Amino acid sequence: MEWSDLTEGAKAVLEQTRNIKNDKIQIVEFDVGFTQEADIEEGYDPISIQEEDYQSLKQYTQQNEYGEKYHMARNKKTVKIILLEKGKIPDNLSDIPVFREYKIEQ
């Protein structure tokens, strides 16, 4: 699967995993169903992450053609995705901070 095949919501999530600073692993956490309106003052673009975006991410992480390896875990509506360093899942994922959250406020 190629980048151009991804849905817009899936691209927004994956772009956050690519912002690796100082070789630190970054986790992106999102809720399926999340929507965010554009906020020009805060510099936010509109974003929507729906079930089709999750399915697109799932397919991409399993079949991407760029050699990157991801770990993705889902618990009900909440999904965590991480771009793996050296193709390995870290020993303790709970020690790695969440870099970006797209969460539905309860």
Phi and psi restraints in degrees (value plus and minus 20) as a CYANA .aco file:
   2 GLU   PHI    -122.8   -82.8
   2 GLU   PSI     141.8   181.8
   3 TRP   PHI     -74.0   -34.0
   3 TRP   PSI     -62.0   -22.0
   4 SER   PHI     -85.8   -45.8
   4 SER   PSI     -37.6     2.4
   5 ASP   PHI    -102.4   -62.4
   5 ASP   PSI     -32.3     7.7
   6 LEU   PHI     -93.1   -53.1
   6 LEU   PSI     130.7   170.7
   7 THR   PHI     -92.8   -52.8
   7 THR   PSI     144.1   184.1
   8 GLU   PHI     -83.9   -43.9
   8 GLU   PSI     -61.3   -21.3
   9 GLY   PHI     -82.6   -42.6
   9 GLY   PSI     -59.3   -19.3
  10 ALA   PHI     -85.3   -45.3
  10 ALA   PSI     -60.3   -20.3
  11 LYS   PHI     -82.0   -42.0
  11 LYS   PSI     -61.7   -21.7
  12 ALA   PHI     -80.9   -40.9
  12 ALA   PSI     -61.4   -21.4
  13 VAL   PHI     -87.9   -47.9
  13 VAL   PSI     -68.5   -28.5
  14 LEU   PHI     -84.5   -44.5
  14 LEU   PSI     -53.5   -13.5
  15 GLU   PHI     -80.6   -40.6
  15 GLU   PSI     -51.8   -11.8
  16 GLN   PHI     -90.9   -50.9
  16 GLN   PSI     -52.6   -12.6
  17 THR   PHI     -91.4   -51.4
  17 THR   PSI     -40.2    -0.2
  18 ARG   PHI    -103.3   -63.3
  18 ARG   PSI     -29.5    10.5
  19 ASN   PHI    -103.0   -63.0
  19 ASN   PSI      37.2    77.2
  20 ILE   PHI    -101.6   -61.6
  20 ILE   PSI     100.6   140.6
  21 LYS   PHI    -130.9   -90.9
  21 LYS   PSI     115.0   155.0
  22 ASN   PHI      34.4    74.4
  22 ASN   PSI      14.1    54.1
  23 ASP   PHI      37.2    77.2
  23 ASP   PSI       8.9    48.9
  24 LYS   PHI    -110.7   -70.7
  24 LYS   PSI     120.6   160.6
  25 ILE   PHI     -93.4   -53.4
  25 ILE   PSI     121.6   161.6
  26 GLN   PHI    -148.6  -108.6
  26 GLN   PSI     115.9   155.9
  27 ILE   PHI    -124.6   -84.6
  27 ILE   PSI     117.3   157.3
  28 VAL   PHI    -132.8   -92.8
  28 VAL   PSI     109.8   149.8
  29 GLU   PHI    -138.5   -98.5
  29 GLU   PSI     114.7   154.7
  30 PHE   PHI    -166.6  -126.6
  30 PHE   PSI     136.2   176.2
  31 ASP   PHI    -121.7   -81.7
  31 ASP   PSI     110.8   150.8
  32 VAL   PHI     -85.5   -45.5
  32 VAL   PSI     106.5   146.5
  33 GLY   PHI      87.2   127.2
  33 GLY   PSI     -23.7    16.3
  34 PHE   PHI     -88.2   -48.2
  34 PHE   PSI     116.9   156.9
  35 THR   PHI    -156.6  -116.6
  35 THR   PSI     126.7   166.7
  36 GLN   PHI    -159.7  -119.7
  36 GLN   PSI     107.7   147.7
  37 GLU   PHI     -95.3   -55.3
  37 GLU   PSI     138.0   178.0
  38 ALA   PHI     -85.8   -45.8
  38 ALA   PSI     121.7   161.7
  39 ASP   PHI    -154.3  -114.3
  39 ASP   PSI      76.8   116.8
  40 ILE   PHI     -82.0   -42.0
  40 ILE   PSI     -60.7   -20.7
  41 GLU   PHI     -82.9   -42.9
  41 GLU   PSI     -59.6   -19.6
  42 GLU   PHI    -107.8   -67.8
  42 GLU   PSI     -28.4    11.6
  43 GLY   PHI      58.6    98.6
  43 GLY   PSI       5.5    45.5
  44 TYR   PHI    -116.2   -76.2
  44 TYR   PSI     113.4   153.4
  45 ASP   PHI    -105.4   -65.4
  45 ASP   PSI     137.2   177.2
  46 PRO   PHI     -87.1   -47.1
  46 PRO   PSI     126.4   166.4
  47 ILE   PHI    -165.9  -125.9
  47 ILE   PSI     123.6   163.6
  48 SER   PHI    -160.8  -120.8
  48 SER   PSI     107.3   147.3
  49 ILE   PHI    -141.4  -101.4
  49 ILE   PSI      84.1   124.1
  50 GLN   PHI    -131.8   -91.8
  50 GLN   PSI    -199.9  -159.9
  51 GLU   PHI     -76.1   -36.1
  51 GLU   PSI     -59.6   -19.6
  52 GLU   PHI     -84.2   -44.2
  52 GLU   PSI     -52.4   -12.4
  53 ASP   PHI     -88.4   -48.4
  53 ASP   PSI     -61.4   -21.4
  54 TYR   PHI     -80.7   -40.7
  54 TYR   PSI     -66.1   -26.1
  55 GLN   PHI     -82.3   -42.3
  55 GLN   PSI     -58.5   -18.5
  56 SER   PHI     -83.9   -43.9
  56 SER   PSI     -64.4   -24.4
  57 LEU   PHI     -81.4   -41.4
  57 LEU   PSI     -64.0   -24.0
  58 LYS   PHI     -80.2   -40.2
  58 LYS   PSI     -65.7   -25.7
  59 GLN   PHI     -85.4   -45.4
  59 GLN   PSI     -63.4   -23.4
  60 TYR   PHI     -82.8   -42.8
  60 TYR   PSI     -63.8   -23.8
  61 THR   PHI     -87.2   -47.2
  61 THR   PSI     -42.9    -2.9
  62 GLN   PHI    -110.7   -70.7
  62 GLN   PSI     -45.9    -5.9
  63 GLN   PHI    -148.0  -108.0
  63 GLN   PSI      -7.1    32.9
  64 ASN   PHI     -83.9   -43.9
  64 ASN   PSI     134.2   174.2
  65 GLU   PHI    -120.9   -80.9
  65 GLU   PSI      -8.0    32.0
  66 TYR   PHI    -126.9   -86.9
  66 TYR   PSI     -18.1    21.9
  67 GLY   PHI      61.2   101.2
  67 GLY   PSI     -20.9    19.1
  68 GLU   PHI    -100.3   -60.3
  68 GLU   PSI     128.4   168.4
  69 LYS   PHI    -139.0   -99.0
  69 LYS   PSI     116.2   156.2
  70 TYR   PHI    -144.8  -104.8
  70 TYR   PSI     135.0   175.0
  71 HIS   PHI    -140.5  -100.5
  71 HIS   PSI     110.9   150.9
  72 MET   PHI    -152.2  -112.2
  72 MET   PSI     112.7   152.7
  73 ALA   PHI    -152.1  -112.1
  73 ALA   PSI     119.1   159.1
  74 ARG   PHI    -144.9  -104.9
  74 ARG   PSI     115.2   155.2
  75 ASN   PHI    -150.0  -110.0
  75 ASN   PSI      83.5   123.5
  76 LYS   PHI      40.4    80.4
  76 LYS   PSI    -132.4   -92.4
  77 LYS   PHI    -115.9   -75.9
  77 LYS   PSI     -31.6     8.4
  78 THR   PHI    -113.6   -73.6
  78 THR   PSI     111.6   151.6
  79 VAL   PHI    -145.4  -105.4
  79 VAL   PSI     118.3   158.3
  80 LYS   PHI    -136.7   -96.7
  80 LYS   PSI     117.7   157.7
  81 ILE   PHI    -153.2  -113.2
  81 ILE   PSI     120.6   160.6
  82 ILE   PHI    -158.7  -118.7
  82 ILE   PSI     114.9   154.9
  83 LEU   PHI    -103.5   -63.5
  83 LEU   PSI     100.0   140.0
  84 LEU   PHI    -101.4   -61.4
  84 LEU   PSI     121.1   161.1
  85 GLU   PHI    -108.8   -68.8
  85 GLU   PSI     110.0   150.0
  86 LYS   PHI      38.2    78.2
  86 LYS   PSI       5.0    45.0
  87 GLY   PHI      49.4    89.4
  87 GLY   PSI      -8.9    31.1
  88 LYS   PHI    -133.1   -93.1
  88 LYS   PSI     122.2   162.2
  89 ILE   PHI     -98.0   -58.0
  89 ILE   PSI     108.9   148.9
  90 PRO   PHI     -79.1   -39.1
  90 PRO   PSI     133.5   173.5
  91 ASP   PHI     -77.8   -37.8
  91 ASP   PSI     -62.2   -22.2
  92 ASN   PHI    -151.6  -111.6
  92 ASN   PSI      75.0   115.0
  93 LEU   PHI     -82.0   -42.0
  93 LEU   PSI     -48.3    -8.3
  94 SER   PHI     -87.3   -47.3
  94 SER   PSI     -36.7     3.3
  95 ASP   PHI    -101.7   -61.7
  95 ASP   PSI     -31.3     8.7
  96 ILE   PHI    -115.2   -75.2
  96 ILE   PSI     106.0   146.0
  97 PRO   PHI     -90.3   -50.3
  97 PRO   PSI     132.1   172.1
  98 VAL   PHI     -99.5   -59.5
  98 VAL   PSI     103.3   143.3
  99 PHE   PHI     -98.7   -58.7
  99 PHE   PSI     -63.3   -23.3
 100 ARG   PHI    -161.6  -121.6
 100 ARG   PSI     117.1   157.1
 101 GLU   PHI    -141.9  -101.9
 101 GLU   PSI     115.1   155.1
 102 TYR   PHI    -139.8   -99.8
 102 TYR   PSI      62.6   102.6
 103 LYS   PHI    -133.7   -93.7
 103 LYS   PSI     123.3   163.3
 104 ILE   PHI     -99.8   -59.8
 104 ILE   PSI     107.0   147.0
 105 GLU   PHI     -94.9   -54.9
 105 GLU   PSI     112.1   152.1
